[in-house]
Amino acid sequence: MPTAYITHPSFLLHTMGDWHPESPERLRAIEDRLHAARLFDCLTHLEAPPVRRSQLLRVHDAAYIDFVEASSPSEGFRALDPDTSMNPHTLEAARHAAGGAVMAVDRVMRGEAANAFVACRPPGHHATRNRAMGFCFFNNVAVAAAHALEAHGLERVAIVDFDVHHGNGTEDIFKDDPRVMLCSTFQHPYYPFCGADTASEHIVNVPLPAGTAGAAYREAFSARIMPRLETHRPQMLFCSAGFDGHREDEMAQFGLVEADYIWITEQVMDIAERHAEGRAVSLLEGGYDLSALGRSAAAHIKTLAAL
């Protein structure tokens, strides 16, 4: 059964300015690399539907959803955060990004896809219950995890966030919900300057210093994340798949390469096979050097698809 690749045309229309690193070219870079690696036609291609308000309400306050909707400009840009702005297409893109997350869960849970990758923009893991920040509006991976729990009756899920920035929004949303284990590796100190001092039975934060490369990263992941995932026994795995930890990405100062993203994916899929009947959904977060992003995302997707 093929891996589902879920995206939507509106993702290419959302922009925060020509200068902004979170650009439509990111998705084009991924698809170009999938074609070059002859992977594109091995995937099941689906168009993301819009999310339902009831699905957003599982993870965001009603007043916040209203605020985002009311902030959508008819022209130009509207800043919700110093580096997070809306153009006239952003609201539609954000709705379809979260809707793609829901579709991915439904497809995998119904056995219509082995697993799924949601090539979405805007990303989501910095969006808290009531705040847009860090290029994010709705928390896509949180919407997906909550949907797996509430619509499909799962009792335990896990989110592995390997973006170079801490998934603070995801932590904010699930900090009091032990059904969701969040495992987040991130450069520290670095934006959003939190997470290093918070932990619980189901929040596993792994702050790592600038300069962390493959061997040190793998050692920390193996020692601090894998045992906790084993204990949690998640019935579905989610990835907040950020590729901005690549050594060619100037957004941060990690030293990961494609082989490291393959290794991370293999660890996640191993847990999924042993505890979750292979059920896994990955959602795009960061990654801003276009060449490194394309190569890394393609390697991640190839590993998901066991190609």
VODO-608587 format. One record per residue (C-alpha): x, y, z; residue in one letter. Coordinates in steps of 0.5 Angstrom, whole numbers, plus 2048, in hexadecimal, padded with zeros to 3 digits. Example, Ala and Ser with C-alpha at 12.3 -4.5 7.8 and 13.67 -1.06 7.14 Angstrom:
<rs>
8197F7810A;81B7FE80ES;
</rs>
This chain:
<rs>
800800800M;8038077FEP;80580D802T;800812802A;803819800Y;7FE81E801I;7FE8267FFT;7FA82B7FCH;7FB8317F7P;7F98367FCS;800835800F;8038387FAL;7FF83E7FBL;801840802H;807844803T;809849808M;80E84D803G;81384C7FED;81884C803W;815847808H;819840809P;81283D809E;81083D802S;80C8397FDP;8138377FAE;8148327FFR;80E82E7FDL;81182E7F6R;81882C7F8A;8158267FBI;8118247F5E;8178257F1D;81B8217F5R;81681B7F5L;81581C7EDH;81D81B7EDA;81D8157F1A;8188127EER;8138127F4L;80E8167F2F;80A8117EED;80B80C7F4C;8068107F8L;7FF8117F9T;7FD8187F7H;7F781B7FBL;7F58227FCE;7F4825803A;7ED827805P;7EB82D809P;7EB82B811V;7E482C814R;7E483181AR;7E282B81FS;7E982881DQ;7EC82E81FL;7E982F825L;7EC829828R;7F382D828V;7F1834828H;7ED83982BD;7E783B828A;7E9843829A;7EF841826Y;7EC83E81FI;7E884481FD;7EE84981FF;7F184581AV;7EB845815E;7EA84C817A;7F184E815S;7F184B80ES;7F385280AP;7EF853803S;7F6855800E;7FD856803G;7FF853809F;7FD853810R;802852816A;80084D81CL;80784D81ED;80E85081CP;80F84A817D;808847816T;80484B811S;7FD84980DM;7FC84B806N;7F584A803P;7F7843801H;7FA841808T;7F383F80CL;7F183A806E;7F8837806A;7F883780EA;7F183380ER;7F382E808H;7FA82D80CA;7F682B812A;7F182780EG;7F782380BG;7F9821811A;7F281E813V;7F281B80CM;7F881880DA;7F6815814V;7EF812811D;7F380F80BR;7F880B80FV;7F3809815M;7EE80780FR;7F480380CG;7F3807806E;7FB809806A;80180580AA;80380C80CN;80281380AA;80781A809F;803820809V;807825805A;80382B808C;804833809R;80483680DP;807832813P;804831819G;80882F81FH;809836822H;802838822A;7FF83782AT;7F883782CR;7F783E82BN;7FD841827R;800841820A;808841820M;80E83F81DG;80B83F816F;80583A819C;7FD83C819F;7FA83581BF;7FE82F81EN;7FD82A819N;80082481CV;7FC826822A;7F682681EV;7F881F81BA;7FA81C822A;7F381E825A;7EF81C81FH;7F2815820A;7F0815828L;7E9818827E;7E7815820A;7EA80E820H;7EA80D827G;7F280C828L;7F480C830E;7FB80E82FR;7FF811829V;806814828A;80981A825I;81081A823V;813822821D;81982281EF;81982981CD;81F82D81EV;81A831822H;81682F828H;80F82D827G;80D83282CN;806833829G;80582B829T;80782B830E;802830832D;7FD82D82FI;7FE826832F;802827839K;7FC82583DD;7FA81F839D;7FE81983AP;7FB815834R;800819830V;807818831M;80B81E82EL;81381C82CC;81682382AS;81D823828T;82082B827F;82682F827Q;82683382EH;82783982FP;82383B829Y;81C83D827Y;81783C82AP;81B83C830F;817837834C;817830835G;81D82E838A;81B82F83FD;81482C83ET;81382483FA;80D81F841S;80C818840E;809819839H;80D81F837I;81481D835V;818824833N;820822831V;823829830P;82A82982DL;82F82E82CP;831831825A;83682D821G;832826823T;83482281DA;83181B81BG;835816820A;83381B826A;82C81C824Y;82B814823R;82E81382AE;82981882DA;823815829F;82580E82BS;82680F832A;821814834R;81B81382FI;81B80C82DM;81A809834P;81480E835R;81180C82FL;811805831E;80E806837T;80880A834H;80780582FR;80380A82AP;7FE807826Q;80080C820M;80681081FL;80681781DF;80D81B81AC;80D82381AS;812822815A;817828815G;81D828810F;82082E813D;82582A817G;829829810H;83082B810R;82F82F80AE;82983380DD;82B83A810E;82583A814M;82883781AA;82F83381CQ;82E82C81CF;832827817G;82D822815L;82D81F80EV;82881B80AE;82B81480DA;829817814D;822818812Y;82181180FI;82480F815W;81F813819I;819810815T;81B809816E;81B80A81DQ;81480D81DV;812807818M;81580281CD;810804822I;80A80581EA;80B7FE81BE;80C7FB822R;8067FF826H;802802820A;8017FD81BE;805802817G;801808817R;80580E816A;803815814V;80981A812S;807822811L;80C82780EL;80F82C813E;815830812G;81B82F80DG;81D835809Y;823834805D;8208317FFL;82582C7FCS;826829803A;81E829805L;81D8267FEG;8228207FFR;82081F806S;81981F806A;81981A800A;81E816804A;81981680AH;813814805I;81780F801K;81880C808T;81180C80AL;80F809804A;814804805A;8178057FEL;
</rs>
